[in-house]
């Protein structure tokens, strides 16, 4: 008996080689023994490579990126100091979680082929999602884009959910998730259950991923439960990612952030809540994922579309509720600010964003954000933590749209100035506070722009469900799946949310460390 991969209905079964029509036979025991034999030399070689690369390449080529190292050091030290049991921390998952992040970011941000490949992949994903427009136009009419978020950004969730459901029916998703889970479990030394959950969180939501490990939840250790919770907080679902791509968040960086945050979540969780027990789950049972229940592809596609209704409604009502709540909080703070003389134009308005811009400024600075943009990024970090990441990404899309608009305007005025005799120039834009004003067109770009570097780092930092509103969702989901562990989950959920944010910030620090200049 050997483990056989087979893409299709017999995926990840324990089969004889003759029973699988087009499998790839792999003896996992030999691979694991081989990896264990070379694990320490490989770890030393990887550490030396990373150190030498930082010294010889990053410090020489982009020395300003070294600021992001302070963020990495701060996060690791802070989580170690506040660890549940610092003396019991096992550094293998921490080291390899960081190493995998670094190597993956190196592939995307420093290797030209990797950069171009992910740009190409991001463009193809955007192109694939744009096929939703035909269905939206048929249902809502040709002017459906007049309500961009409701009828364009949210409707793409339907199409993506349908696609994922079909891929599950075909066995493709099971193959990908289990392959990633086995790789992380072998490399980081984490248990099969927490590894499978972390891998699943790359593609599906934080309340759906635990369904894959539901039978094992009652017997999991507290450290494993903490890792499951952290993995949900540190990543975003593929269906929600599709909506972010539609509001012009860089698709290539969203894709890489989702993958990088999975090992980061395990690393940070094992740092703050180290494993002191002995996981008892059998890997073969864990990786034997549930079979599909649909009888054909059509039923799978229909079920995927139907399942998206709840998600779309949840996104829509949360946006309405939290934006309204934010406006109320801002109006209240503004009223109190006016009572003590904090009124424009001498002072900035006292708002929730204003407070966050100072509270989270050090985090933005340590991640490597340009100093001029630190307060803006800090605002979005506060919005992500206390409201949700969708509102934060909506704010980021405003800065990106302004940058595109400003680029168009500068090209336009440059062409006009070249037509004017005697070398005279055309009046261009100027700052009014943080806003950018076009003098000749009487147009104002509210809140200004972000540099490309700050935009990329923000994309990674905001890529996670780690916000206060998700606490109830996670508590309710895991409490329903494992009622006997509800007390344990309630004691771990706040720590896991904080750790999930730390994992997102760590991913942003790695991105800032390796950023070279291409968005």
VEXDREN-2710 file (C-alpha; in Angstrom, 1 decimal):
% VEXDREN-2710
k/r/px/py/pz
1/UNK/0.0/0.0/0.0
2/UNK/1.3/3.4/-1.0
3/UNK/-0.1/6.9/-1.0
4/UNK/-1.4/7.8/-4.5
5/UNK/-2.3/11.2/-5.8
6/UNK/-5.1/11.2/-8.3
7/UNK/-6.8/14.3/-9.6
8/UNK/-10.4/13.3/-9.9
9/UNK/-12.9/11.3/-7.9
10/UNK/-10.3/9.0/-6.3
11/UNK/-8.3/11.9/-5.0
12/UNK/-6.4/11.3/-1.8
13/UNK/-7.6/7.8/-1.1
14/UNK/-5.3/5.1/0.1
15/UNK/-5.3/2.9/-3.0
16/UNK/-3.2/0.3/-4.7
17/UNK/-1.2/1.7/-7.6
18/UNK/-3.2/-0.5/-10.0
19/UNK/-6.5/0.9/-8.7
20/UNK/-5.8/4.5/-9.8
21/UNK/-5.8/5.2/-13.5
22/UNK/-3.4/8.2/-13.6
23/UNK/-1.8/8.5/-10.2
24/UNK/1.6/9.6/-9.2
25/UNK/3.0/7.1/-6.6
26/UNK/4.9/8.6/-3.7
27/UNK/6.3/6.8/-0.6
28/UNK/5.6/9.5/2.0
29/UNK/7.5/7.7/4.7
30/UNK/10.7/7.7/2.8
31/UNK/10.3/11.4/2.0
32/UNK/9.6/12.2/5.6
33/UNK/12.6/10.3/6.8
34/UNK/14.8/12.0/4.1
35/UNK/13.6/15.4/5.3
36/UNK/14.2/14.6/8.9
37/UNK/17.7/13.5/8.1
38/UNK/18.6/16.8/6.4
39/UNK/16.3/19.1/8.5
40/UNK/19.0/20.7/10.6
41/UNK/21.5/21.2/7.8
42/UNK/18.7/22.6/5.6
43/UNK/17.6/25.0/8.4
44/UNK/21.2/26.3/8.8
45/UNK/21.6/26.7/5.1
46/UNK/18.3/28.5/4.8
47/UNK/19.2/30.9/7.7
48/UNK/22.6/31.6/6.2
49/UNK/21.1/32.3/2.8
50/UNK/18.5/34.7/4.2
51/UNK/21.1/36.6/6.3
52/UNK/23.6/36.8/3.4
53/UNK/20.9/37.9/1.0
54/UNK/19.8/40.7/3.4
55/UNK/23.4/41.9/3.9
56/UNK/24.6/41.6/0.3
57/UNK/21.5/42.5/-1.7
58/UNK/18.9/44.4/0.3
59/UNK/21.3/46.5/2.3
60/UNK/23.2/47.4/-0.9
61/UNK/20.3/47.7/-3.3
62/UNK/17.4/49.1/-1.2
63/UNK/18.8/50.0/2.3
64/UNK/15.6/51.8/3.2
65/UNK/13.9/48.4/3.2
66/UNK/15.9/47.4/6.3
67/UNK/13.4/49.5/8.4
68/UNK/11.0/46.6/7.9
69/UNK/13.4/44.3/9.9
70/UNK/12.6/46.3/13.0
71/UNK/8.9/45.3/12.5
72/UNK/9.8/41.6/12.2
73/UNK/12.0/41.8/15.4
74/UNK/9.4/43.7/17.3
75/UNK/6.6/41.3/16.5
76/UNK/8.6/38.2/17.4
77/UNK/10.0/39.7/20.6
78/UNK/6.5/41.0/21.7
79/UNK/4.8/37.7/21.1
80/UNK/7.5/35.8/22.8
81/UNK/7.4/38.1/25.9
82/UNK/3.6/37.7/26.1
83/UNK/3.7/34.0/25.3
84/UNK/1.5/31.7/27.3
85/UNK/4.7/29.7/28.2
86/UNK/7.9/31.2/26.8
87/UNK/10.1/28.4/28.1
88/UNK/8.1/25.8/26.1
89/UNK/8.2/27.7/22.7
90/UNK/9.4/25.4/19.9
91/UNK/11.3/27.4/17.4
92/UNK/11.0/25.1/14.5
93/UNK/7.5/26.3/13.4
94/UNK/8.5/29.9/14.1
95/UNK/11.7/29.7/12.0
96/UNK/10.2/27.8/9.1
97/UNK/7.1/30.0/9.1
98/UNK/9.3/33.1/8.7
99/UNK/11.6/31.3/6.2
100/UNK/8.7/30.2/4.0
101/UNK/7.4/33.8/4.0
102/UNK/10.7/35.2/3.1
103/UNK/11.4/32.7/0.3
104/UNK/7.9/33.1/-1.2
105/UNK/8.2/36.9/-1.1
106/UNK/11.6/36.6/-2.7
107/UNK/10.1/34.7/-5.5
108/UNK/7.4/37.3/-6.1
109/UNK/9.0/40.6/-5.3
110/UNK/12.7/40.1/-6.2
111/UNK/12.8/37.5/-9.0
112/UNK/11.7/39.1/-12.2
113/UNK/10.1/35.9/-13.6
114/UNK/8.1/35.4/-10.4
115/UNK/7.0/39.1/-10.4
116/UNK/5.9/38.9/-14.0
117/UNK/4.2/35.5/-13.4
118/UNK/2.2/36.8/-10.5
119/UNK/1.3/39.9/-12.4
120/UNK/0.1/37.8/-15.2
121/UNK/-1.8/35.5/-12.8
122/UNK/-3.4/38.5/-11.2
123/UNK/-4.5/39.9/-14.6
124/UNK/-5.9/36.5/-15.6
125/UNK/-7.9/36.3/-12.3
126/UNK/-9.3/39.8/-12.9
127/UNK/-10.1/38.8/-16.5
128/UNK/-11.8/35.6/-15.3
129/UNK/-13.9/37.5/-12.7
130/UNK/-14.9/40.0/-15.3
131/UNK/-17.1/37.4/-17.0
132/UNK/-19.5/38.1/-14.1
133/UNK/-20.5/41.3/-15.9
134/UNK/-22.6/39.4/-18.5
135/UNK/-24.7/37.8/-15.8
136/UNK/-25.0/41.1/-13.9
137/UNK/-26.0/43.0/-17.0
138/UNK/-28.7/40.5/-17.8
139/UNK/-30.2/40.6/-14.3
140/UNK/-29.7/44.3/-13.4
141/UNK/-29.6/46.0/-16.9
142/UNK/-26.9/47.9/-18.8
143/UNK/-26.6/50.6/-16.0
144/UNK/-25.7/48.1/-13.3
145/UNK/-22.3/49.8/-12.8
146/UNK/-24.1/52.8/-11.5
147/UNK/-24.3/50.8/-8.2
148/UNK/-20.7/49.5/-8.5
149/UNK/-20.3/47.8/-5.2
150/UNK/-23.7/46.1/-5.0
151/UNK/-24.1/45.0/-8.6
152/UNK/-20.5/44.6/-9.7
153/UNK/-18.2/43.9/-6.7
154/UNK/-20.6/41.7/-4.8
155/UNK/-22.0/39.8/-7.8
156/UNK/-18.5/38.5/-8.5
157/UNK/-18.8/36.5/-5.3
158/UNK/-21.6/34.4/-6.9
159/UNK/-19.4/33.5/-9.8
160/UNK/-16.3/32.7/-7.7
161/UNK/-18.3/30.6/-5.2
162/UNK/-19.8/28.7/-8.1
163/UNK/-16.3/28.0/-9.5
164/UNK/-14.9/26.9/-6.1
165/UNK/-17.9/24.5/-5.7
166/UNK/-17.2/23.0/-9.2
167/UNK/-13.5/22.6/-8.3
168/UNK/-14.5/20.8/-5.1
169/UNK/-16.7/18.4/-7.1
170/UNK/-13.8/17.6/-9.5
171/UNK/-11.5/17.0/-6.6
172/UNK/-9.1/19.8/-7.5
173/UNK/-9.5/21.9/-4.3
174/UNK/-9.0/18.8/-2.1
175/UNK/-5.8/18.0/-4.0
176/UNK/-4.4/21.6/-3.6
177/UNK/-5.4/22.0/0.0
178/UNK/-4.1/18.7/1.2
179/UNK/-0.8/19.1/-0.7
180/UNK/-0.2/22.5/1.0
181/UNK/-1.2/21.1/4.3
182/UNK/1.1/18.2/4.1
183/UNK/4.0/20.5/3.1
184/UNK/3.4/22.8/6.0
185/UNK/3.0/20.0/8.5
186/UNK/6.3/18.4/7.3
187/UNK/8.2/21.6/7.3
188/UNK/6.9/23.5/10.3
189/UNK/6.3/20.4/12.4
190/UNK/2.7/21.4/13.1
191/UNK/-0.1/18.8/13.5
192/UNK/-2.2/17.6/10.5
193/UNK/-5.4/19.3/11.8
194/UNK/-4.0/22.8/12.2
195/UNK/-2.0/22.5/9.0
196/UNK/-5.1/21.4/7.0
197/UNK/-7.1/24.3/8.5
198/UNK/-4.4/26.8/7.7
199/UNK/-4.2/25.5/4.1
200/UNK/-7.9/25.6/3.7
201/UNK/-8.1/29.2/5.0
202/UNK/-6.2/30.3/1.8
203/UNK/-9.2/29.4/-0.3
204/UNK/-12.3/29.4/2.0
205/UNK/-13.6/31.5/4.9
206/UNK/-12.7/31.4/8.6
207/UNK/-16.0/29.9/9.5
208/UNK/-16.0/27.3/6.7
209/UNK/-12.5/25.9/7.0
210/UNK/-13.0/24.3/10.4
211/UNK/-15.7/22.1/8.8
212/UNK/-12.8/20.1/7.2
213/UNK/-11.6/19.1/10.7
214/UNK/-14.9/19.0/12.5
215/UNK/-14.5/15.3/13.7
216/UNK/-11.2/16.2/15.4
217/UNK/-12.1/19.4/17.1
218/UNK/-13.3/17.8/20.4
219/UNK/-9.9/16.1/20.9
220/UNK/-7.6/19.0/19.8
221/UNK/-5.2/20.6/22.2
222/UNK/-5.6/24.2/23.2
223/UNK/-2.5/25.1/21.1
224/UNK/-4.1/23.5/18.1
225/UNK/-7.4/25.3/18.7
226/UNK/-5.5/28.6/19.0
227/UNK/-3.7/27.9/15.7
228/UNK/-7.1/27.1/14.0
229/UNK/-8.5/30.4/15.3
230/UNK/-5.4/32.4/14.3
231/UNK/-5.4/30.9/10.8
232/UNK/-8.9/32.1/10.3
233/UNK/-8.1/35.6/11.5
234/UNK/-4.9/35.9/9.5
235/UNK/-6.3/35.1/6.1
236/UNK/-9.2/36.0/3.8
237/UNK/-11.5/33.7/1.8
238/UNK/-11.0/33.5/-1.9
239/UNK/-14.6/34.5/-2.5
240/UNK/-14.1/37.8/-0.6
241/UNK/-10.8/38.3/-2.2
242/UNK/-12.6/38.4/-5.5
243/UNK/-14.6/41.4/-4.3
244/UNK/-11.4/43.2/-3.3
245/UNK/-9.9/42.6/-6.7
246/UNK/-12.9/44.2/-8.3
247/UNK/-12.3/47.4/-6.3
248/UNK/-8.8/47.5/-7.8
249/UNK/-6.7/46.2/-4.9
250/UNK/-3.6/44.7/-6.5
251/UNK/-4.6/41.1/-7.4
252/UNK/-1.0/39.8/-7.5
253/UNK/-0.3/41.0/-4.0
254/UNK/-3.6/39.8/-2.7
255/UNK/-2.9/36.3/-4.0
256/UNK/0.6/36.2/-2.5
257/UNK/-0.5/37.7/0.8
258/UNK/-3.1/34.9/1.2
259/UNK/-0.5/32.2/0.7
260/UNK/2.2/33.9/2.9
261/UNK/-0.2/34.5/5.8
262/UNK/-0.9/30.7/6.2
263/UNK/2.6/29.8/7.5
264/UNK/2.8/33.1/9.3
265/UNK/-0.4/32.3/11.2
266/UNK/1.0/28.9/12.4
267/UNK/4.4/30.5/13.3
268/UNK/2.9/33.3/15.4
269/UNK/0.3/31.0/17.0
270/UNK/3.0/28.6/18.2
271/UNK/5.0/31.5/19.5
272/UNK/2.2/33.0/21.6
273/UNK/0.6/29.7/22.6
274/UNK/3.2/26.9/22.3
275/UNK/2.2/23.3/22.1
276/UNK/2.6/21.6/25.6
277/UNK/0.4/18.6/24.9
278/UNK/0.5/15.8/22.4
279/UNK/-1.8/15.9/19.3
280/UNK/-3.4/12.5/18.8
281/UNK/-4.9/12.9/15.4
282/UNK/-4.0/10.3/12.6
283/UNK/-2.7/12.1/9.5
284/UNK/-4.3/9.6/7.2
285/UNK/-7.7/10.3/8.7
286/UNK/-7.3/14.0/8.7
287/UNK/-6.2/14.3/5.0
288/UNK/-9.1/12.0/3.9
289/UNK/-11.3/15.0/3.2
290/UNK/-15.1/14.7/2.9
291/UNK/-16.4/13.5/-0.4
292/UNK/-18.5/15.7/-2.6
293/UNK/-22.2/15.1/-2.3
294/UNK/-23.4/16.6/-5.6
295/UNK/-24.3/14.1/-8.3
296/UNK/-22.9/16.1/-11.2
297/UNK/-21.2/19.4/-12.2
298/UNK/-24.5/21.3/-12.8
299/UNK/-25.7/20.5/-9.3
300/UNK/-22.3/21.6/-7.9
301/UNK/-22.4/24.9/-9.7
302/UNK/-26.0/25.5/-8.6
303/UNK/-25.2/24.8/-5.0
304/UNK/-22.1/27.1/-5.1
305/UNK/-24.3/29.9/-6.4
306/UNK/-26.9/29.3/-3.8
307/UNK/-24.4/29.2/-1.0
308/UNK/-23.0/32.6/-2.0
309/UNK/-26.3/34.3/-1.1
310/UNK/-25.6/34.2/2.6
311/UNK/-22.1/35.6/2.1
312/UNK/-23.2/38.4/-0.1
313/UNK/-26.0/39.4/2.3
314/UNK/-23.5/39.2/5.2
315/UNK/-21.0/41.5/3.3
316/UNK/-23.7/44.0/2.3
317/UNK/-25.3/44.3/5.8
318/UNK/-21.9/44.6/7.5
319/UNK/-20.9/47.4/5.1
320/UNK/-24.1/49.3/5.8
321/UNK/-23.9/48.7/9.5
322/UNK/-20.3/49.5/10.1
323/UNK/-20.0/52.5/7.8
324/UNK/-23.1/53.9/9.5
325/UNK/-21.6/53.2/12.9
326/UNK/-18.3/54.8/11.9
327/UNK/-20.1/57.9/10.7
328/UNK/-22.0/58.1/14.0
329/UNK/-18.8/57.7/16.1
330/UNK/-17.1/60.3/14.0
331/UNK/-20.0/62.7/14.4
332/UNK/-19.9/62.2/18.2
333/UNK/-16.1/62.7/18.4
334/UNK/-16.4/65.7/16.2
335/UNK/-19.0/67.2/18.5
336/UNK/-16.8/66.7/21.5
337/UNK/-13.8/68.1/19.6
338/UNK/-15.7/71.2/18.8
339/UNK/-16.5/71.7/22.5
340/UNK/-12.8/72.0/23.3
341/UNK/-11.9/74.0/20.2
342/UNK/-10.6/71.3/17.9
343/UNK/-12.3/72.6/14.7
344/UNK/-11.0/73.0/11.1
345/UNK/-9.2/74.7/9.5
346/UNK/-6.8/75.3/12.4
347/UNK/-7.1/71.7/13.7
348/UNK/-8.0/68.4/12.1
349/UNK/-11.4/66.9/12.9
350/UNK/-11.4/64.7/15.9
351/UNK/-12.5/61.4/14.3
352/UNK/-12.0/57.7/14.7
353/UNK/-9.5/57.8/11.8
354/UNK/-7.7/60.7/13.4
355/UNK/-7.2/58.7/16.6
356/UNK/-6.0/55.6/14.8
357/UNK/-3.6/57.6/12.7
358/UNK/-1.6/58.3/15.8
359/UNK/-2.2/55.0/17.7
360/UNK/-1.0/52.8/14.9
361/UNK/1.6/55.1/13.4
362/UNK/4.5/53.1/15.0
363/UNK/3.2/49.9/13.5
364/UNK/3.0/51.5/10.0
365/UNK/6.5/52.9/10.4
366/UNK/8.0/49.6/11.5
367/UNK/6.4/47.8/8.5
368/UNK/8.4/50.1/6.3
369/UNK/5.7/52.5/5.1
370/UNK/7.0/55.8/3.8
371/UNK/6.9/58.4/6.6
372/UNK/4.6/60.7/4.7
373/UNK/2.0/57.9/4.4
374/UNK/2.3/56.5/7.9
375/UNK/-0.8/58.2/9.3
376/UNK/-2.9/57.2/6.3
377/UNK/-1.9/53.6/6.5
378/UNK/-2.3/53.7/10.3
379/UNK/-5.9/54.9/9.7
380/UNK/-6.6/51.9/7.5
381/UNK/-5.0/49.5/10.1
382/UNK/-7.4/50.9/12.7
383/UNK/-10.3/50.6/10.4
384/UNK/-9.4/47.0/9.6
385/UNK/-9.1/46.0/13.3
386/UNK/-12.1/47.9/14.7
387/UNK/-14.4/47.8/11.7
388/UNK/-13.4/45.2/9.1
389/UNK/-10.9/44.8/6.3
390/UNK/-13.5/45.4/3.6
391/UNK/-14.0/49.0/4.7
392/UNK/-10.2/49.4/5.0
393/UNK/-9.6/48.0/1.5
394/UNK/-12.3/50.4/0.2
395/UNK/-10.3/53.3/1.7
396/UNK/-7.2/51.9/0.0
397/UNK/-9.0/51.7/-3.3
398/UNK/-9.6/55.5/-3.0
399/UNK/-5.9/56.2/-2.8
400/UNK/-5.2/53.9/-5.7
401/UNK/-7.9/55.6/-7.9
402/UNK/-6.4/59.0/-7.0
403/UNK/-3.0/57.8/-8.0
404/UNK/-4.3/56.7/-11.4
405/UNK/-6.1/59.9/-11.8
406/UNK/-3.1/62.0/-10.9
407/UNK/-0.9/60.0/-13.4
408/UNK/-3.5/60.7/-16.1
409/UNK/-3.6/64.4/-15.2
410/UNK/0.2/64.9/-15.3
411/UNK/0.4/63.2/-18.7
412/UNK/-2.4/65.4/-19.9
413/UNK/-0.8/68.7/-18.7
414/UNK/2.6/67.6/-19.9
415/UNK/1.2/67.1/-23.4
416/UNK/-0.6/70.5/-23.2
417/UNK/2.5/72.3/-22.0
418/UNK/4.5/71.0/-24.9
419/UNK/2.2/72.8/-27.3
420/UNK/2.6/76.1/-25.6
421/UNK/5.2/78.4/-27.2
422/UNK/8.2/79.9/-25.4
423/UNK/8.4/77.0/-22.9
424/UNK/5.5/78.2/-20.7
425/UNK/3.9/75.6/-18.5
426/UNK/0.3/74.8/-17.6
427/UNK/-0.9/75.3/-14.1
428/UNK/-0.9/71.9/-12.4
429/UNK/-2.1/70.4/-9.2
430/UNK/-1.4/71.5/-5.6
431/UNK/-2.1/70.2/-2.1
432/UNK/-4.8/71.5/0.1
433/UNK/-4.2/69.8/3.3
434/UNK/-4.1/66.1/2.3
435/UNK/-6.4/66.7/-0.7
436/UNK/-5.0/67.2/-4.2
437/UNK/-6.6/70.0/-6.2
438/UNK/-6.5/70.5/-10.0
439/UNK/-6.6/74.2/-10.4
440/UNK/-7.6/74.3/-14.1
441/UNK/-10.3/71.6/-13.8
442/UNK/-11.7/72.4/-10.4
443/UNK/-11.4/68.8/-9.3
444/UNK/-10.3/67.6/-5.9
445/UNK/-8.9/64.2/-5.1
446/UNK/-10.0/63.6/-1.5
447/UNK/-7.3/62.3/0.9
448/UNK/-4.5/62.5/-1.7
449/UNK/-2.4/59.5/-2.7
450/UNK/-0.1/56.8/-1.4
451/UNK/3.3/55.9/-2.8
452/UNK/3.5/52.5/-4.5
453/UNK/5.6/51.1/-1.7
454/UNK/3.0/52.1/0.9
455/UNK/0.2/50.7/-1.3
456/UNK/1.9/47.3/-1.5
457/UNK/2.7/47.1/2.2
458/UNK/-0.9/48.1/3.1
459/UNK/-2.3/45.4/0.8
460/UNK/-0.4/42.7/2.9
461/UNK/-1.2/44.3/6.2
462/UNK/-4.9/44.5/5.7
463/UNK/-5.3/40.9/4.2
464/UNK/-7.0/39.1/7.1
465/UNK/-10.3/38.7/8.9
466/UNK/-8.7/39.8/12.2
467/UNK/-11.2/42.4/13.4
468/UNK/-13.5/42.7/16.4
469/UNK/-16.6/41.9/14.4
470/UNK/-15.1/38.5/13.5
471/UNK/-14.7/37.5/17.1
472/UNK/-18.4/36.6/17.4
473/UNK/-18.4/34.8/14.0
474/UNK/-15.5/32.6/15.0
475/UNK/-16.9/31.9/18.5
476/UNK/-20.3/31.0/17.0
477/UNK/-18.8/28.9/14.2
478/UNK/-16.5/26.8/16.4
479/UNK/-18.9/26.7/19.3
480/UNK/-21.5/25.1/17.0
481/UNK/-19.0/22.7/15.5
482/UNK/-17.6/21.6/18.9
483/UNK/-20.0/22.5/21.7
484/UNK/-17.8/20.8/24.2
485/UNK/-14.9/23.2/23.4
486/UNK/-16.9/26.4/23.5
487/UNK/-15.4/27.5/26.8
488/UNK/-11.9/26.9/25.5
489/UNK/-12.6/28.8/22.3
490/UNK/-14.0/31.8/24.2
491/UNK/-10.8/32.0/26.3
492/UNK/-8.6/31.8/23.2
493/UNK/-10.4/33.9/20.6
494/UNK/-9.2/37.4/21.7
495/UNK/-5.6/36.2/21.8
496/UNK/-6.0/34.5/18.4
497/UNK/-7.4/37.8/16.9
498/UNK/-4.4/39.7/18.2
499/UNK/-2.1/37.0/16.9
500/UNK/-3.8/37.0/13.5
501/UNK/-3.2/40.8/13.2
502/UNK/0.5/40.1/14.1
503/UNK/0.7/37.5/11.3
504/UNK/-0.7/40.0/8.8
505/UNK/1.7/42.7/10.0
506/UNK/4.6/40.2/9.8
507/UNK/3.7/39.4/6.2
508/UNK/3.6/43.2/5.4
509/UNK/7.1/43.5/7.0
510/UNK/8.5/40.8/4.8
511/UNK/6.9/42.5/1.8
512/UNK/8.4/45.8/2.8
513/UNK/11.8/44.2/3.3
514/UNK/11.8/42.7/-0.2
515/UNK/9.9/45.5/-2.1
516/UNK/11.9/46.8/-5.0
517/UNK/9.6/49.3/-6.8
518/UNK/7.1/47.4/-9.0
519/UNK/3.4/47.4/-8.1
END
